[in-house]
Amino acid sequence: RADVSMLRSMMTDGMVDEIRTQLADRASHTGGASNKTEVVMLDAKLLGIEELPDAYMASVEFSGMIREDASAGPGPFREVWNMTKPTSGNGGWLVAGVQALQ
């Protein structure tokens, strides 16, 4: 839905800036038409957790099948999401980066 305020609660500031740029680019190419992605099958695998000076970083590989066009069949996807969580305080996990592998 391109709800940046909702995304801000789930992502780091840097990731929100990147997504905002992608949303603007998509809107300029589609004339503002909404995009709908249906997740047909989803697998997740924790690749590792690393302790940084002020945060933990977890890398999770997501793969499965998605459908982005209602008139087409689902297609495979594979991505690694990096998520961070402060080592102190009550902050939760936030998406800090996404890398497509396919």
Secondary structure, 3 states (H helix, E strand, C coil): CCCHHHHHCCECHHHHHHHHHHHHHHHHHHCCCCCCCEEEEEEEEEEEEEECCCEEEEEEEEEEEEECCCCCCCEEEEEEEEEEEECCCCCCCEEEEEEECC
